[in-house]
Amino acid sequence: TLGNVKSCFDPMNDSNHCGACFAQCASGETCAGGSCVSYTVVESCDECAAGAQCCTPMPAAWAHGTVCVSGPTCPA
């Protein structure tokens, strides 16, 4: 909740309120685990760079089946 107002977003996964109210992720980033992370759409996990997390399958809200993210947590 935000003071007396009930929160209607998930600060752990909402790219417009990532980790805090109105903390918007930049273009090319998404919110994962409360942090903005960059991501790349790929055909398979083999295309992920060293140190990137492969996330598949992505949630239905995403138009992509597989992405590589720069952080340790996949978007929900």
Helices and strands as residue ranges (DSSP letters): E 29-32, E 35-41, G 45-47, E 53-55, E 67-69
